[in-house]
Amino acid sequence: MPVGAATTFSPRGGRQGAFQATADDAVRLVVEAQKRAGVDVMTDGEQRRDSYASFVGGILDNCQLNPLTDLLPLVEDPEDFERELRALDVPAGDVRHPVAFGPLGRSKPIAVHEVEFLKTIASQPLKVAIPGPYLLTRTMWMDCIVDRAYLSREHLSGDIVRVLREEIAFLLATGVSMIQLNEPVLSEVVFSAPETTAKKRSFMCGALSEKNDTPSELAFARDLINAVTAGFPRERIALHMCRGNWTPDESAALSGDYSVLVPTLSQIKVGTMLLELCTPRAGEMEILRALPDDIRIGVSIVNQKHSRIETVDELVSKGEQAIQLFGRQRVLFCPDCGFATFADNPVSSDKIAEAKLHAMAQAVERLRARHPV
């Protein structure tokens, strides 16, 4: 659960050192909560990030993190841009946006420093999440900005792929068990309402950026992800997608089952899909039987948007369904999404998050007893 502002990685001195010390303490609290809950794959809770994606704006070379409203002087048509901002269901002043003002580079780590600290306080297998290449391209490419640093989003995406590959190589070298690429905007491609409808445009990172027709966008996303993962061990790389996680109001998020996405997901070269499945908005789990047999399915069995703590019996029942569909060896269990996508707008309290993780760990222990290797 992020609790701070995005930060650059630098020697621990001055304000930066004070932030890192505070973040270290926050990570310790998160790790202790996960240990109490019985979690067997640990994360640092993304405590050093302002959000799950935009934090790179404070890290990558020639990139800045700006509130969306600060971009008004940079766009070609400010009035039209303001209308776009009003169409979002999150106040534009609350959304910080990474903007490239020159060629992107990675002179500082994106998440390696997070893992290195986590290793000092956790002995369990570790997972780290980073934004995927399609998400970053859609977020950072805004064709309405004048004097852009890149000629096209394809031009931009090449550098994004490069910096992510550099980061993954270093993350794998730390011994991290799983690297999760976040690509929630895939759902915006296929489930968002047309701009001509009266429905407000649902907020997704990248909602203001250029978008082509659905088949072209899915192919573009697939090719970018595969370019990032090429040559790396598939079993240590996962893809996560959901339908929006900025509010506990289920009606504000996108809806639609995976049938339209299965052909694309089947062509993405990762070892695991960590998918939103607990909410009815995601449709039926059976649809995922069409995925290739060599892809593990991360089945979400707790819904972070709801304050009610699911019972262990409920979670075991859903876990049994997944095992019957996919087989014990292919199934992992996880929450629908993160408990706090944005640092200043968590969808769950820390107590609820820990209780849900504890219920999930108890359910997994029971399922392992029923289905030994």
C-alpha positions in Angstrom: 0.0 0.0 0.0 1.9 3.1 -1.2 2.1 5.8 1.5 4.6 8.3 0.0 5.4 10.5 -2.9 7.4 9.2 -5.8 11.1 9.7 -5.2 14.3 9.4 -7.0 17.0 7.0 -5.7 20.0 8.9 -4.3 22.4 8.8 -1.4 20.7 9.0 2.0 21.2 12.6 2.9 19.0 15.6 3.4 15.3 15.4 2.5 15.9 12.4 0.3 17.5 10.6 3.2 14.7 11.4 5.5 12.2 10.1 3.0 14.0 6.9 2.5 14.3 6.3 6.3 10.6 6.9 6.7 9.9 4.6 3.7 12.1 1.9 5.3 10.0 2.0 8.4 6.8 1.8 6.4 8.2 -1.3 4.6 9.0 -2.9 7.9 5.4 -2.4 9.0 4.1 -3.9 5.8 6.4 -6.9 6.0 5.4 -7.6 9.6 1.8 -7.4 8.6 2.4 -9.9 5.8 4.2 -12.2 8.1 1.4 -12.1 10.7 -1.1 -12.9 7.8 1.0 -15.9 6.7 1.8 -14.6 3.2 4.3 -16.8 1.5 5.4 -14.5 -1.3 6.4 -11.1 0.0 6.3 -7.5 -1.4 7.4 -4.2 0.1 3.9 -2.7 -0.4 5.3 -0.2 -2.9 5.9 2.2 0.0 8.3 4.4 -2.0 5.8 5.1 -4.8 3.1 7.7 -5.3 1.2 5.2 -7.4 1.7 1.9 -9.0 2.8 3.5 -12.3 3.4 7.2 -12.4 6.3 7.0 -9.8 8.7 6.4 -12.7 8.3 10.1 -13.5 10.5 10.8 -10.5 13.1 8.2 -11.5 13.7 8.0 -15.2 16.1 10.4 -16.9 14.5 13.4 -18.7 11.1 12.6 -17.1 9.1 14.6 -14.7 6.1 13.9 -12.5 3.4 16.6 -13.0 -0.2 17.0 -11.9 -2.4 16.7 -15.0 -3.6 20.3 -14.5 0.0 21.5 -14.8 0.1 20.3 -18.4 -2.4 22.9 -19.6 0.4 25.4 -20.7 2.0 22.6 -22.7 -0.9 21.5 -24.8 -1.9 22.7 -28.2 -5.6 23.3 -27.3 -6.0 24.0 -23.6 -9.8 24.3 -23.8 -10.2 20.9 -25.4 -7.7 19.5 -22.8 -9.8 20.9 -20.0 -12.9 19.3 -21.4 -11.0 16.0 -21.4 -10.0 16.4 -17.8 -13.6 17.1 -16.7 -14.6 13.8 -18.4 -12.4 11.8 -16.0 -14.0 10.4 -12.9 -10.9 11.3 -10.7 -10.1 15.0 -10.1 -7.4 15.9 -12.5 -5.5 17.9 -9.9 -5.1 14.6 -7.9 -3.5 12.7 -10.8 0.2 13.0 -11.2 1.5 12.2 -14.7 5.0 11.3 -15.9 6.0 13.5 -18.9 9.1 12.9 -21.0 11.0 16.1 -21.8 14.0 14.4 -23.5 15.3 10.9 -24.3 14.4 8.5 -21.5 17.2 6.8 -19.6 17.7 4.6 -16.6 20.7 6.0 -14.7 18.9 5.1 -11.4 17.0 1.9 -10.6 13.3 1.8 -10.9 12.7 -0.9 -8.3 16.0 -2.7 -7.6 16.7 -0.6 -4.5 13.2 -1.6 -3.2 14.1 -5.3 -3.5 17.5 -4.9 -2.0 16.1 -3.4 1.1 13.2 -5.9 1.3 15.8 -8.8 1.2 17.3 -7.5 4.4 14.1 -8.0 6.4 12.3 -10.8 4.6 13.4 -14.4 3.9 10.4 -15.4 1.9 10.3 -15.5 -1.9 9.9 -11.9 -3.2 7.7 -10.3 -5.8 8.0 -6.8 -7.3 5.6 -5.0 -9.6 6.6 -2.5 -12.3 4.5 -0.8 -14.9 4.4 -2.6 -18.2 5.5 -1.1 -21.5 2.0 -0.5 -23.0 0.9 1.2 -19.8 3.9 3.5 -19.8 3.6 4.3 -23.5 -0.1 5.1 -23.2 0.5 7.1 -20.1 3.5 9.1 -21.3 2.5 9.7 -24.9 0.1 12.6 -25.2 -0.1 13.9 -28.8 -1.7 17.1 -27.6 1.5 18.3 -26.0 3.5 20.8 -28.1 7.3 20.3 -28.6 7.2 16.6 -27.7 10.5 14.8 -27.1 9.5 12.0 -29.3 8.2 12.0 -32.9 5.6 9.2 -32.3 4.5 6.9 -29.5 6.3 4.1 -31.4 9.5 6.1 -31.1 8.8 6.6 -27.4 8.0 2.9 -26.8 11.4 1.8 -28.1 13.1 3.6 -25.2 10.5 2.4 -22.7 11.2 -1.2 -23.8 14.9 -0.6 -23.4 14.8 0.8 -19.9 12.4 -1.9 -18.7 14.6 -4.6 -20.1 17.6 -3.0 -18.2 15.5 -3.0 -15.0 14.3 -6.6 -15.4 17.9 -7.8 -15.9 19.0 -6.2 -12.6 15.9 -7.4 -10.8 16.4 -11.0 -11.8 20.0 -10.7 -10.7 18.8 -9.8 -7.2 17.1 -13.2 -7.0 13.5 -11.8 -7.0 11.1 -14.7 -7.6 8.6 -12.9 -9.7 8.4 -9.7 -11.6 4.9 -8.5 -12.3 4.2 -6.3 -15.3 1.1 -4.2 -14.7 -1.0 -3.6 -17.8 -4.5 -2.6 -16.6 -5.0 -0.3 -19.7 -5.6 -3.5 -21.7 -9.1 -3.5 -20.2 -9.6 0.2 -21.1 -8.8 -0.8 -24.7 -11.7 -3.3 -24.9 -14.2 -2.2 -22.3 -14.2 1.6 -22.2 -17.4 3.3 -23.6 -17.1 5.1 -26.9 -16.5 8.8 -26.5 -19.8 9.5 -28.2 -21.8 8.0 -25.4 -23.1 9.9 -22.4 -21.2 7.7 -20.0 -18.3 9.5 -18.3 -14.9 8.3 -19.5 -13.6 5.9 -16.9 -10.3 6.9 -15.5 -7.4 4.7 -16.5 -3.8 5.7 -16.8 -3.4 6.7 -20.4 -7.1 7.6 -20.8 -6.1 10.9 -22.4 -3.5 9.5 -24.8 -3.7 8.5 -28.4 -5.5 5.2 -29.1 -6.1 3.4 -32.4 -8.7 0.7 -33.1 -9.0 -2.2 -30.6 -7.2 -4.9 -32.7 -4.3 -2.5 -33.5 -4.0 -1.5 -29.8 -4.0 -5.1 -28.6 -1.4 -6.1 -31.2 0.7 -3.1 -30.2 0.5 -4.0 -26.5 1.3 -7.7 -27.2 4.4 -6.8 -29.2 5.7 -4.3 -26.6 5.3 -6.8 -23.8 7.0 -9.6 -25.8 9.8 -7.2 -26.7 10.4 -6.6 -23.0 10.3 -10.2 -21.9 12.2 -11.7 -24.8 15.1 -13.9 -23.6 14.2 -13.7 -19.9 13.0 -16.8 -18.0 9.2 -16.8 -18.5 8.6 -18.6 -15.2 9.8 -15.5 -13.3 7.7 -12.9 -15.1 4.0 -12.3 -14.7 1.4 -10.1 -16.2 -1.3 -8.4 -14.2 -4.5 -6.7 -15.5 -7.7 -5.5 -13.9 -10.5 -3.1 -14.7 -9.6 -0.1 -12.5 -8.7 0.2 -8.8 -8.9 3.7 -7.7 -12.2 3.6 -5.7 -14.2 1.1 -3.7 -17.2 1.9 -5.9 -17.6 -1.1 -8.1 -19.9 0.8 -10.5 -17.1 3.3 -11.4 -14.8 0.6 -12.8 -14.9 -1.1 -16.2 -16.8 -4.4 -16.8 -16.4 -7.2 -19.2 -15.2 -10.8 -19.3 -11.9 -12.1 -20.6 -13.2 -13.7 -23.8 -12.2 -10.7 -25.9 -8.8 -10.7 -24.3 -7.9 -14.4 -24.3 -6.5 -14.4 -27.9 -4.1 -11.6 -27.0 -3.2 -12.9 -23.5 -2.4 -16.3 -25.1 0.3 -14.7 -27.3 2.0 -12.8 -24.5 5.3 -14.5 -23.4 5.0 -14.6 -19.7 4.8 -17.5 -17.3 1.9 -16.3 -15.1 -1.2 -14.3 -15.5 -2.3 -12.5 -12.3 -5.9 -11.7 -13.1 -8.8 -9.9 -11.5 -11.5 -12.6 -11.0 -13.1 -12.1 -7.6 -15.4 -9.2 -8.8 -18.5 -10.1 -10.9 -17.3 -7.4 -13.3 -14.6 -9.8 -14.6 -16.9 -12.5 -15.8 -16.6 -16.3 -15.4 -13.3 -18.0 -14.6 -14.0 -20.8 -17.1 -13.2 -18.5 -20.0 -9.5 -18.7 -19.0 -9.4 -22.4 -19.9 -8.6 -21.3 -23.4 -5.2 -20.0 -22.2 -2.2 -22.1 -23.1 -1.5 -24.9 -20.6 2.0 -23.6 -19.9 0.7 -20.4 -18.4 0.0 -20.4 -14.7 -3.2 -18.7 -13.6 -3.0 -16.3 -10.6 -6.6 -16.6 -9.4 -7.8 -13.7 -7.3 -10.0 -14.9 -4.4 -10.3 -11.7 -2.3 -11.8 -8.4 -3.4 -9.8 -5.4 -2.1 -12.7 -3.0 -2.8 -15.0 -4.6 -0.2 -14.6 -4.0 3.5 -16.2 -7.4 4.3 -13.6 -10.0 5.1 -14.3 -13.1 3.1 -14.6 -16.3 5.1 -12.0 -19.1 4.7 -14.8 -21.4 3.5 -15.7 -19.0 0.7 -12.1 -18.7 -0.4 -11.5 -22.5 -0.3 -14.6 -23.0 -2.5 -13.3 -20.6 -5.1 -9.9 -22.2 -4.9 -11.3 -25.6 -5.4 -13.1 -24.3 -8.5 -9.8 -23.0 -9.9 -8.0 -26.2 -9.2 -10.7 -28.2 -10.9 -10.5 -26.0 -14.0 -6.7 -25.6 -14.3 -5.0 -28.2 -12.2 -3.2 -27.7 -8.9 0.2 -27.0 -10.5 -1.1 -24.1 -12.6 -2.9 -22.2 -9.9 -1.7 -19.4 -7.6 -3.9 -17.3 -5.4 -3.9 -13.5 -4.9 -6.1 -10.5 -4.3 -8.0 -9.0 -7.2 -5.6 -6.0 -7.3 -3.5 -3.9 -4.9 -4.9 -2.6 -1.7 -3.9 1.0 -2.5 -3.2 2.0 -6.2 -2.6 5.6 -5.2 -0.7 6.7 -2.1 -3.3 9.2 -1.0 -6.4 7.2 -1.9 -6.2 3.6 -0.6 -9.2 1.4 -1.3 -8.6 -0.6 1.9 -7.4 0.1 5.4 -4.3 -1.7 6.6 -6.4 -3.7 9.1 -8.8 -4.9 6.4 -5.9 -5.7 4.0 -4.1 -7.8 6.6 -7.3 -9.6 7.5 -8.0 -10.5 3.9 -4.5 -11.7 3.4 -4.8 -13.8 6.6 -8.0 -15.4 5.3 -6.4 -16.1 2.0 -3.3 -17.7 3.6 -5.6 -19.9 5.7 -7.5 -21.0 2.6 -4.3 -21.8 0.8 -3.0 -23.9 3.7 -6.3 -25.9 3.6 -6.1 -26.3 -0.1 -2.5 -27.5 0.0 -3.5 -30.2 2.5 -6.3 -31.4 0.2 -4.2 -31.3 -2.9 -0.6 -32.3 -2.0 2.1 -32.2 -4.6 
